[in-house]
Amino acid sequence: MSRKVSMMDHNVTQTILKLTGPMIFGMLGMMIYNLIDTYYVSMLGTNELAALSFTYPVVLIVNSISLGIGMGTTSVVARAMGEDRFDLVVRRSTDSLILGLVLSVIFSIIGVATIRPVFHLLGAEGDILEIIVSYMRIWFIGSAFVVVPMIGNSVLRALGDTKTPSYVMLFSALTNALLDPVLIFGLGPFPRLEVPGAAIATVIARMITFVAALYLLVHRERVISFKAVAVRDLAASFKGILYIGAPNAFIRMVQPFGTGIITALLATIGVEAVAGFGIAAKLERFAIIITAALAVVMIPYIGQNYGARAYGRIREGLRASYRIIAISSSVIYLVLYFSAPFIGGLFSRDSEVIRVFVMYARIVPLFYGIYGIQLMGNSFFNAVNAPFVAASITVLQMFIVFIPLAYFFRGIFGYAGVFFALGLSFLITGVVAYAMMLRRMDSWTGEEEPTPTRR
């Protein structure tokens, strides 16, 4: 039985749900990676945990670039699928992997050569810096196993298969979870490697996704070509992928920047405010996982239908996504509103830390629904080859709306004002994104618009 879901026939809501479900599991796999590594390394001591924390921004930059390129790949491959040009699907899929390999080599060379100066600038010194060097040297050398699978999985999603990449990611995460204690603590015949063991476990686990992605693309999908390609054609493919990939890498890097801004603002209020927000930030990734997964799968869905000029299905797909977002965000808000004191108590015994977490859980999630509209706007404009419009939505939310409001409301309401400013920025940007999507779709009036096929 094929794992692929057709994006241009069948019931629209059913199609989107079939695509989104597996994506949620894939995202959980990604989260498991970070949680497992942090858990086992924390057992080694404070210095080791601090060292792993220092690596997070650099790893995030590489992952952001890879995910951005992956989104660019999804968009160009999905549109080629919609246009029924399999030759172009093969060309774009192959060239995206070549681009991934090129980037991997660049990351490895520059990364290994600059580990000490970069992390010294970030404030790492002494034993902590040495631990970082031992971890990041392995991580950078194995970066191909991080970058290429992300792009390969993006191709599979563009073809309509969200199940296989998600299952492979989950299996890889479980492999990492099994290898971590063995290599970190030296169980059985294996030597005790401590933090470098965590890096080796990650690289080995990522190798699984690397091999699986290549096997599926070469043997099952047959979208990888080994024929020689002209430099001009390769450059054209790179340009199309990077046109969408570069702005999306920027968007990915803006998000942790926003977290840093919130942390800095709360630090002026007190350490309890920072701790309470820290709990909320970690849990929020789970709270919005349905919306985040939906935003990812809507890129290939819209892209394929846009390439096929099936504009009616795009409109219907967006309406279906709004319904899913409304229902899921309402349920999540109610759960968080009533369970926030209990959840906060699981992570801290400090009453003020719990109070901060509860305040966040009762303010910001109220705006998750409209935040979902903002994410749909990002996906929509990336899918229709307007990535800079998508990037402008994120810039508007973060730099033009949130930061000024956060500074203003913090002075009046303290940490509650910062949280309200974040929610209000979601509201304003979500409305703007919705209006921009409507305006873009209105420009399609009079063009070919196939009637959705229902089965």
ROLUMVO-617770 format. One line per 4 residues: for each residue x, y, z of N, C-alpha, C. Coordinates in steps of 0.02 Angstrom, whole numbers. Example, Ala and Ser with C-alpha at 12.3 -4.5 7.8 and 13.67 -1.06 7.14 Angstrom:
BEGIN
660/-284/390/615/-225/390/660/-165/390; 642/-112/354/684/-53/357/645/2/394
END
This chain:
BEGIN
42/-60/0/0/0/0/44/62/0; 28/109/-44/68/170/-49/58/213/14; 111/244/36/108/289/93/93/360/71; 92/371/6/81/438/-20/7/456/-20
-6/520/-7/-74/546/-8/-80/594/-66; -130/582/-109/-141/628/-165/-166/694/-138; -137/749/-163/-156/815/-139/-202/851/-187; -221/817/-241/-262/851/-292/-326/813/-307
-344/766/-265/-410/735/-269/-430/712/-200; -488/682/-194/-516/660/-130/-540/719/-89; -573/704/-34/-598/754/12/-541/796/41; -548/862/38/-494/906/58/-475/899/131
-526/902/175/-512/896/247/-479/829/263; -504/776/233/-476/710/245/-403/707/222; -389/737/164/-320/739/138/-273/774/187; -295/832/211/-252/871/256/-240/834/322
-292/802/347/-284/764/409/-236/706/400; -240/671/342/-195/616/328/-123/639/324; -112/699/298/-45/726/293/-19/750/361; -63/779/401/-42/810/464/-26/759/518
-66/706/523/-57/657/576/14/630/581; 42/603/527/111/578/530/162/633/545; 148/693/522/194/748/533/201/763/608; 147/756/644/150/767/716/199/719/749
196/655/729/242/605/757/314/621/738; 324/645/678/392/664/657/420/720/699; 378/769/714/400/825/756/414/802/827; 374/755/851/387/727/918/456/694/920
473/660/864/539/629/860/594/680/866; 586/737/832/636/791/836/643/816/908; 587/823/943/589/847/1011/622/797/1058; 610/733/1044/640/680/1086/716/684/1083
743/698/1024/816/705/1017/844/752/1071; 816/812/1073/842/863/1118/832/844/1191; 773/817/1207/758/801/1276/803/744/1302; 812/693/1261/853/636/1283/925/656/1293
954/693/1246/1023/716/1253/1032/757/1317; 986/804/1327/990/848/1386/985/807/1451; 939/759/1451/928/719/1512/991/680/1531; 1021/645/1484/1079/603/1501/1141/645/1515
1151/698/1477/1210/740/1489/1204/775/1556; 1143/792/1577/1135/825/1642/1158/781/1700; 1158/715/1689/1179/668/1741/1255/668/1749; 1291/698/1701/1364/701/1706/1387/758/1751
1347/812/1755/1366/868/1796/1346/934/1766; 1356/988/1805/1335/1055/1783/1376/1079/1724; 1443/1068/1725/1485/1091/1670/1465/1059/1604; 1451/994/1607/1432/959/1545/1365/985/1518
1318/997/1563/1252/1023/1542/1260/1094/1514; 1302/1134/1546/1314/1202/1522/1346/1200/1453; 1392/1154/1443/1426/1148/1378/1375/1132/1323; 1329/1085/1337/1278/1067/1288/1232/1127/1275
1218/1166/1326/1176/1226/1317/1210/1277/1272; 1277/1284/1280/1313/1330/1237/1309/1310/1163; 1305/1245/1149/1304/1223/1079/1237/1236/1046; 1185/1248/1085/1117/1253/1057/1110/1308/1004
1135/1370/1015/1126/1421/963/1160/1404/897; 1220/1375/900/1256/1357/838/1221/1301/802; 1202/1249/839/1164/1193/809/1099/1219/779; 1068/1267/813/1004/1294/790/1013/1331/724
1069/1367/716/1082/1403/653/1088/1353/596; 1126/1300/605/1134/1250/552/1067/1217/537; 1030/1199/589/965/1169/578/917/1217/544; 920/1281/562/876/1331/531/890/1338/456
954/1339/438/973/1343/367/949/1280/331; 959/1222/362/938/1159/331/863/1156/322; 826/1176/373/753/1176/369/728/1226/317; 763/1284/313/745/1333/262/754/1305/192
811/1272/180/823/1241/115/772/1186/102; 754/1150/155/703/1098/148/636/1127/127; 617/1184/155/554/1215/136/557/1240/64; 614/1266/44/622/1286/-26/615/1227/-72
644/1171/-52/640/1109/-91/568/1085/-96; 533/1085/-39/463/1064/-39/422/1106/-88; 433/1171/-88/393/1216/-130/406/1203/-204; 469/1199/-225/484/1192/-297/465/1123/-322
475/1071/-281/458/1003/-302/382/995/-305; 346/1022/-255/273/1016/-254/243/1051/-314; 268/1110/-332/240/1145/-390/254/1107/-455; 313/1077/-459/329/1036/-518/283/976/-522
267/947/-465/219/891/-463/150/914/-488; 129/972/-464/64/998/-484/61/1013/-559; 117/1034/-586/120/1048/-658/127/985/-700; 132/927/-665/138/862/-697/202/858/-740
256/885/-713/322/885/-747/370/842/-706; 368/777/-717/409/731/-679/483/742/-692; 500/763/-753/570/778/-768/597/833/-723; 554/884/-710/574/939/-667/576/918/-594
531/872/-575/532/844/-507/599/810/-494; 621/769/-542/685/734/-536/743/784/-532; 741/834/-575/795/883/-576/800/921/-510; 743/946/-485/743/985/-424/760/942/-363
736/880/-362/751/835/-305/825/820/-302; 854/803/-360/925/787/-363/968/847/-343; 951/904/-371/992/964/-359/985/988/-286; 928/975/-255/921/995/-185/968/955/-140
977/890/-156/1024/849/-117/1096/869/-130; 1111/887/-192/1178/912/-207/1192/975/-168; 1142/1020/-165/1149/1081/-126/1160/1065/-52; 1124/1014/-27/1133/994/42/1203/968/56
1231/929/9/1299/903/18/1350/960/17; 1339/1008/-28/1384/1066/-32/1383/1105/33; 1323/1117/59/1318/1153/123/1349/1114/180; 1342/1048/179/1372/1006/231/1447/1013/233
1478/1012/175/1551/1020/171/1571/1088/198; 1533/1140/179/1548/1208/203/1541/1211/279; 1486/1183/306/1476/1183/378/1533/1147/414; 1554/1089/386/1606/1049/418/1672/1087/421
1692/1115/364/1757/1149/360/1759/1211/404; 1709/1254/396/1708/1316/435/1696/1301/508; 1650/1254/522/1633/1239/591/1691/1213/631; 1726/1162/604/1783/1133/640/1838/1185/651
1849/1228/601/1902/1277/605/1888/1334/654; 1824/1345/670/1806/1404/711/1774/1387/778; 1777/1325/798/1744/1305/861/1767/1348/920; 1832/1351/930/1859/1387/988/1842/1461/987
1857/1497/933/1842/1569/934/1767/1584/939; 1725/1545/906/1653/1558/908/1626/1549/978; 1642/1494/1010/1614/1481/1076/1649/1522/1131; 1710/1544/1117/1741/1591/1163/1704/1657/1163
1682/1679/1102/1642/1740/1097/1575/1733/1133; 1549/1672/1133/1485/1660/1167/1493/1656/1243; 1556/1656/1267/1568/1658/1338/1593/1594/1369; 1607/1543/1328/1632/1479/1355/1707/1483/1368
1727/1457/1425/1798/1459/1443/1818/1395/1479; 1883/1384/1485/1909/1330/1526/1884/1261/1508; 1865/1222/1559/1843/1153/1549/1781/1150/1505; 1736/1199/1514/1674/1198/1474/1690/1205/1400
1737/1249/1383/1757/1257/1313/1786/1193/1285; 1826/1158/1325/1856/1096/1301/1802/1042/1288; 1752/1041/1331/1697/994/1321/1659/1010/1257; 1648/1075/1246/1613/1097/1185/1652/1076/1123
1718/1086/1124/1760/1068/1066/1754/993/1052; 1755/952/1104/1752/879/1094/1684/858/1065; 1631/895/1081/1564/879/1056/1555/905/985; 1570/970/974/1555/1002/910/1600/978/854
1661/955/870/1704/929/817/1671/868/784; 1644/823/825/1609/764/799/1545/785/763; 1508/832/792/1444/854/763/1455/885/694; 1505/928/688/1518/961/624/1541/911/571
1584/864/590/1607/814/542/1549/773/515; 1500/759/558/1442/720/537/1383/762/514; 1395/826/498/1339/871/481/1300/849/419; 1333/813/374/1297/788/314/1239/745/334
1246/707/388/1193/663/411/1136/701/443; 1147/766/457/1094/809/484/1060/846/427; 1100/875/382/1074/919/330/1038/881/275; 1070/831/246/1042/796/188/975/762/203
968/727/260/903/696/273/846/746/280; 860/805/308/808/856/312/782/875/243; 828/882/196/809/900/128/776/841/94; 803/781/103/773/721/73/702/710/98
691/719/163/623/712/190/576/765/162; 603/824/147/563/877/117/539/857/48; 582/822/11/562/797/-55/506/746/-48; 513/700/-1/460/650/10/394/682/28
396/734/70/333/768/88/304/804/28; 346/832/-14/321/866/-74/287/816/-122; 309/753/-120/280/701/-162/215/674/-133; 200/694/-70/138/672/-39/147/619/15
210/604/34/223/554/85/248/587/149; 204/596/197/225/623/262/235/567/313; 210/507/297/215/452/345/286/426/351; 317/408/295/383/377/298/435/420/332
442/485/313/492/527/349/479/530/424; 416/532/444/400/536/515/418/471/552; 403/415/521/420/351/553/495/341/558; 531/361/506/604/355/506/633/400/561
604/461/568/628/507/618/616/480/688; 559/449/699/545/420/764/593/362/779; 606/320/729/652/264/739/722/290/754; 741/344/719/806/374/731/811/402/802
757/434/825/756/461/893/762/406/945; 728/350/934/732/294/980/802/264/981; 833/262/921/902/237/917/949/282/957; 939/347/952/979/395/989/969/386/1064
905/373/1084/890/363/1155/924/301/1182; 931/249/1142/964/187/1163/1040/195/1165; 1067/231/1116/1140/238/1112/1168/288/1163; 1129/338/1181/1153/390/1226/1182/361/1291
1144/323/1330/1172/298/1393/1230/249/1382; 1227/211/1327/1280/162/1313/1347/198/1300; 1345/250/1258/1407/284/1239/1428/338/1289; 1380/369/1323/1397/421/1371/1428/391/1434
1396/337/1459/1418/308/1523/1461/246/1515; 1468/221/1453/1510/163/1442/1480/98/1468; 1420/83/1446/1387/22/1468/1413/-38/1428; 1417/-97/1461/1440/-157/1427/1512/-151/1404
1525/-172/1341/1594/-170/1316/1616/-101/1291; 1571/-53/1293/1586/13/1264/1622/57/1316; 1670/97/1293/1706/142/1339/1662/201/1359; 1677/232/1416/1641/291/1439/1666/352/1401
1624/381/1359/1644/437/1317/1617/504/1341; 1569/501/1385/1537/562/1413/1507/605/1357; 1519/671/1356/1485/716/1308/1500/697/1235; 1562/680/1216/1573/658/1147/1530/597/1128
1513/555/1178/1470/498/1165/1401/520/1142; 1377/575/1169/1312/602/1148/1315/624/1075; 1371/655/1056/1379/676/986/1382/617/939; 1419/564/959/1424/504/917/1356/471/910
1318/468/965/1251/437/963/1206/475/915; 1211/542/917/1170/583/872/1189/571/799; 1253/569/785/1276/559/716/1254/490/690; 1263/438/732/1243/370/710/1167/368/697
1128/397/743/1056/397/735/1035/435/672; 1069/491/659/1054/530/599/1073/493/536; 1123/450/541/1143/410/483/1085/367/458; 1043/345/505/985/305/487/939/345/441
926/408/459/883/449/417/916/464/350; 983/471/351/1021/484/289/1013/426/241; 1027/366/265/1023/306/222/951/294/199; 903/301/245/833/289/228/809/339/175
826/402/183/804/453/135/832/439/66; 897/424/62/928/410/-3/898/348/-35; 887/296/4/859/234/-23/789/246/-52; 748/282/-15/680/294/-37/678/337/-99
719/388/-101/718/434/-159/747/401/-221; 797/359/-212/830/327/-270/790/267/-295; 771/222/-249/742/158/-269/665/157/-270; 633/191/-222/560/189/-222/529/243/-266
551/305/-255/522/361/-291/555/373/-359; 617/352/-366/655/361/-428/657/434/-450; 672/478/-403/674/549/-419/746/576/-414; 794/532/-409/864/553/-408/898/531/-472
928/578/-506/962/564/-570/1038/565/-560; 1071/517/-591/1144/515/-587/1177/538/-652; 1137/568/-695/1163/594/-758/1199/660/-745; 1249/674/-787/1285/737/-781/1238/795/-796
1246/850/-761/1203/908/-770/1246/969/-784; 1223/1012/-828/1259/1074/-844/1261/1120/-784; 1316/1155/-777/1323/1201/-720/1268/1254/-721; 1248/1275/-781/1195/1325/-787/1129/1299/-759
1112/1236/-774/1050/1206/-749/1053/1196/-673; 1112/1176/-649/1120/1167/-577/1112/1233/-540; 1141/1285/-568/1136/1352/-538/1064/1376/-537; 1027/1360/-591/957/1380/-593/916/1345/-539
931/1281/-528/897/1244/-474/914/1273/-406; 979/1285/-395/1001/1314/-332/966/1381/-319; 960/1422/-371/930/1488/-365/856/1481/-344; 820/1435/-377/749/1425/-360/739/1401/-289
782/1355/-267/776/1328/-199/795/1380/-147; 850/1415/-160/874/1466/-112/829/1527/-109; 793/1540/-164/748/1598/-166/696/1591/-110; 674/1530/-97/627/1517/-43/663/1496/20
718/1458/13/753/1432/70/786/1485/114; 818/1536/82/854/1586/121/808/1627/166; 752/1654/140/706/1690/186/679/1647/241; 667/1583/227/641/1538/278/692/1521/331
756/1517/311/809/1508/360/810/1568/407; 801/1627/378/798/1688/419/740/1685/468; 681/1664/443/622/1658/487/636/1611/545; 667/1555/529/682/1506/581/728/1535/635
775/1577/614/822/1605/662/793/1663/701; 740/1695/675/708/1750/710/671/1723/771; 643/1664/767/603/1636/821/642/1629/887; 702/1598/886/740/1596/949/764/1665/971
772/1711/923/790/1780/940/734/1810/983; 672/1796/963/615/1821/1002/615/1793/1072; 632/1729/1079/636/1699/1145/689/1734/1188; 746/1751/1156/798/1787/1191/776/1856/1214
736/1891/1173/710/1957/1191/664/1951/1252; 620/1902/1251/575/1892/1308/614/1877/1371; 664/1834/1365/706/1816/1423/740/1878/1451; 768/1920/1406/803/1980/1429/755/2028/1464
695/2035/1438/646/2079/1470/626/2053/1539; 615/1988/1543/594/1959/1606/651/1959/1658; 713/1956/1634/771/1957/1680/774/2021/1721; 747/2075/1692/746/2139/1729/693/2138/1785
648/2090/1782/596/2084/1833/618/2038/1889; 650/1982/1870/674/1936/1921/688/1867/1893; 728/1829/1928/746/1762/1904/686/1716/1902; 637/1728/1947/577/1686/1947/538/1694/1882
537/1755/1856/502/1768/1793/535/1730/1736; 602/1730/1736/639/1694/1684/626/1619/1690; 628/1593/1750/617/1521/1761/547/1500/1740; 497/1540/1758/428/1524/1739/418/1525/1665
448/1574/1632/444/1577/1559/481/1519/1527; 537/1499/1557/576/1443/1530/534/1379/1528; 495/1367/1580/451/1309/1581/399/1315/1525; 370/1374/1518/318/1385/1467/346/1376/1396
406/1402/1384/436/1398/1318/448/1326/1297; 470/1284/1345/483/1213/1329/417/1176/1315; 366/1190/1354/303/1155/1346/263/1180/1285; 276/1241/1265/238/1271/1210/249/1233/1145
308/1205/1135/321/1167/1074/273/1108/1068; 255/1079/1125/206/1024/1125/135/1050/1116; 122/1109/1146/54/1137/1143/33/1156/1073; 80/1179/1032/63/1202/965/83/1152/911
96/1090/930/123/1042/883/74/1027/826; 9/1027/839/-39/1014/785/-38/1070/734; -38/1132/758/-36/1189/713/30/1192/675; 85/1177/709/151/1178/676/155/1125/622
129/1065/637/130/1011/587/86/1029/527; 29/1059/542/-17/1080/488/16/1132/443; 53/1178/473/87/1230/434/139/1199/387; 173/1146/408/223/1113/366/190/1078/307
137/1040/320/107/1000/267/68/1043/218; 48/1104/238/10/1147/192/54/1174/136; 120/1173/146/164/1197/92/160/1151/31; 171/1085/39/163/1042/-20/91/1039/-45
42/1042/1/-27/1039/-20/-44/1099/-65; -28/1159/-41/-42/1219/-81/2/1220/-143; 65/1199/-136/111/1201/-193/88/1158/-251; 67/1096/-236/44/1052/-289/-19/1079/-323
-66/1103/-283/-128/1129/-312/-117/1195/-348; -69/1234/-324/-52/1296/-359/-21/1281/-427; 24/1230/-428/54/1211/-492/2/1184/-541; -50/1151/-514/-104/1125/-557/-158/1176/-569
-151/1236/-542/-201/1290/-549/-268/1270/-519; -266/1227/-469/-327/1205/-434/-340/1252/-376; -358/1314/-392/-364/1366/-341/-422/1354/-293; -474/1321/-318/-530/1306/-273/-510/1260/-217
-466/1212/-231/-443/1166/-179/-398/1202/-129; -362/1253/-151/-320/1292/-104/-365/1328/-55; -418/1361/-81/-464/1397/-36/-497/1348/12; -519/1292/-13/-552/1244/30/-504/1214/81
-441/1204/60/-391/1179/105/-376/1227/162; -374/1291/146/-362/1341/198/-420/1343/247; -481/1339/221/-539/1339/266/-538/1278/312; -518/1221/285/-513/1160/326/-459/1169/380
-403/1199/361/-349/1210/410/-371/1257/465; -411/1308/447/-435/1355/498/-480/1318/548; -521/1273/524/-565/1235/569/-524/1191/616; -473/1158/589/-430/1115/630/-395/1156/683
-369/1214/663/-333/1258/710/-381/1283/764; -441/1303/745/-489/1329/793/-507/1277/846; -520/1216/824/-540/1163/870/-481/1144/916; -423/1131/886/-365/1109/926/-341/1162/974
-339/1225/952/-315/1278/996/-364/1292/1053; -429/1284/1040/-478/1293/1093/-471/1239/1147; -463/1177/1125/-454/1122/1173/-390/1132/1214; -336/1150/1180/-272/1160/1214/-277/1217/1265
-312/1271/1246/-318/1327/1293/-355/1307/1356; -410/1270/1348/-448/1249/1406/-407/1203/1451; -371/1157/1420/-328/1111/1459/-276/1150/1497; -242/1196/1464/-189/1235/1497/-217/1281/1551
-274/1311/1537/-303/1358/1585/-316/1325/1652; -346/1266/1649/-365/1233/1712/-309/1192/1743; -262/1168/1702/-209/1124/1729/-144/1161/1741; -140/1225/1725/-77/1262/1731/-46/1259/1800
-83/1269/1855/-52/1264/1921/-21/1196/1934; -55/1143/1913/-29/1076/1923/34/1065/1881; 33/1085/1817/90/1076/1773/150/1116/1800; 138/1177/1821/193/1218/1848/224/1186/1908
182/1154/1950/207/1121/2009/250/1060/1995; 242/1031/1936/284/974/1918/356/995/1904; 365/1058/1885/431/1082/1865/465/1126/1918; 426/1152/1965/456/1196/2016/413/1196/2079
446/1206/2135/411/1213/2199/407/1286/2221; 438/1329/2182/438/1401/2197/370/1430/2176; 334/1458/2223/266/1483/2209/266/1539/2158; 319/1581/2158/322/1636/2110/335/1611/2040
378/1560/2033/391/1530/1968/327/1500/1940; 290/1465/1983/227/1435/1962/177/1489/1942; 177/1544/1979/130/1599/1964/145/1628/1895; 209/1636/1878/228/1662/1813/206/1615/1757
219/1550/1768/199/1500/1718/123/1501/1707; 86/1504/1761/12/1505/1756/-11/1566/1718; 20/1623/1732/2/1685/1696/13/1677/1621; 70/1648/1603/84/1637/1531/32/1589/1501
19/1534/1537/-26/1482/1511/-97/1507/1504; -115/1561/1538/-183/1586/1535/-190/1647/1490; -134/1673/1466/-136/1731/1421/-118/1711/1349; -57/1688/1339/-32/1676/1271/-71/1623/1233
-87/1565/1263/-124/1514/1225/-193/1537/1200; -220/1590/1231/-283/1618/1207/-277/1642/1135; -216/1657/1114/-203/1683/1047/-174/1630/999; -171/1568/1021/-142/1516/979/-181/1508/913
-247/1516/915/-286/1509/854/-266/1559/801; -261/1622/820/-242/1674/771/-169/1668/752; -128/1641/798/-58/1627/781/-54/1575/726; -101/1527/729/-104/1477/676/-118/1508/608
-159/1561/607/-173/1596/543/-108/1628/518; -68/1655/564/-4/1684/543/41/1630/511; 43/1571/543/84/1516/515/57/1494/447; -10/1493/439/-39/1476/374/-18/1527/322
-14/1591/342/9/1642/295/80/1629/272; 124/1610/318/192/1593/300/193/1536/250; 156/1483/264/154/1424/220/125/1442/152; 71/1480/152/38/1499/90/86/1535/43
119/1587/68/161/1628/24/225/1591/4; 250/1546/46/306/1504/24/285/1458/-32; 225/1430/-27/201/1382/-77/188/1415/-145; 167/1479/-144/152/1512/-208/211/1555/-232
271/1538/-206/333/1569/-229/338/1644/-212; 315/1661/-152/321/1730/-128/352/1729/-58; 414/1703/-52/444/1692/14/458/1757/53; 471/1811/16/487/1873/52/425/1904/83
367/1889/56/304/1909/89/297/1869/154; 312/1804/151/310/1762/211/359/1789/264; 419/1807/243/468/1833/290/445/1899/320; 411/1940/280/387/2005/305/335/1996/360
297/1942/357/247/1928/409/282/1916/476; 337/1878/474/375/1864/536/409/1927/561; 437/1967/516/470/2030/536/419/2076/568; 359/2080/538/306/2122/566/289/2100/637
279/2036/646/260/2011/712/313/2024/766; 376/2010/748/428/2013/798/454/2084/811; 474/2118/757/511/2180/765/467/2243/766; 412/2241/730/370/2301/725/315/2301/777
288/2242/794/232/2239/841/254/2217/910; 284/2157/915/297/2128/981/347/2167/1023; 406/2180/997/459/2210/1038/437/2279/1066; 411/2324/1024/388/2388/1053/333/2380/1105
283/2336/1091/229/2326/1138/254/2295/1203; 302/2249/1197/329/2216/1257/363/2266/1303; 403/2310/1275/436/2361/1316/384/2407/1348; 332/2424/1311/280/2470/1337/240/2438/1393
214/2378/1380/171/2345/1430/209/2318/1490; 273/2303/1481/312/2280/1538/314/2333/1592; 321/2396/1571/324/2451/1620/260/2461/1658; 204/2438/1630/139/2447/1662/117/2385/1701
124/2326/1670/96/2265/1699/149/2213/1718; 214/2229/1711/266/2181/1727/267/2123/1678; 281/2062/1704/287/2005/1658/221/1989/1624; 165/2003/1655/100/1992/1622/94/2036/1560
123/2096/1563/122/2140/1505/162/2113/1447; 218/2081/1462/259/2050/1409/221/1994/1376; 187/1954/1416/149/1898/1388/89/1923/1347; 56/1976/1372/0/2004/1334/24/2034/1268
82/2066/1269/110/2094/1207/124/2040/1156; 148/1982/1179/160/1926/1133/94/1903/1101; 43/1894/1143/-22/1874/1116/-51/1925/1069; -45/1989/1086/-72/2042/1044/-35/2045/977
30/2031/978/68/2030/915/44/1973/870; 25/1916/900/-4/1861/860/-70/1883/829; -111/1919/868/-176/1941/844/-169/1989/785; -128/2039/793/-120/2089/740/-91/2058/677
-38/2018/685/-5/1988/627/-49/1936/594; -87/1899/634/-132/1849/606/-185/1881/561; -213/1937/584/-263/1973/544/-231/1999/479; -171/2027/485/-137/2052/425/-122/1995/376
-98/1939/402/-83/1881/358/-145/1856/323; -201/1853/360/-264/1830/330/-286/1877/274; -281/1943/286/-300/1991/235/-255/1986/173; -191/1974/185/-144/1969/128/-158/1906/87
-176/1851/120/-193/1791/83/-256/1801/41; -307/1834/70/-368/1847/33/-354/1890/-29; -313/1940/-19/-296/1984/-75/-260/1946/-131; -214/1902/-111/-178/1863/-161/-226/1816/-198
-270/1783/-161/-317/1737/-193/-368/1773/-237; -386/1835/-219/-431/1874/-261/-402/1887/-329; -335/1890/-333/-302/1903/-397/-307/1843/-443; -328/1786/-417/-336/1726/-458/-404/1724/-493
-449/1768/-476/-516/1767/-504/-514/1771/-580; -552/1727/-611/-554/1726/-684/-505/1678/-714; -458/1651/-674/-411/1602/-699/-441/1533/-690; -409/1484/-721/-435/1416/-717/-439/1393/-645
-495/1365/-625/-504/1343/-556/-543/1278/-556; -509/1221/-562/-543/1157/-565/-586/1145/-504; -643/1114/-515/-688/1097/-459/-657/1040/-419; -654/1046/-352/-626/992/-312/-661/925/-325
-621/872/-329/-647/805/-339/-657/772/-272; -716/745/-259/-729/711/-196/-743/638/-210; -716/594/-168/-728/522/-175/-749/493/-109
END
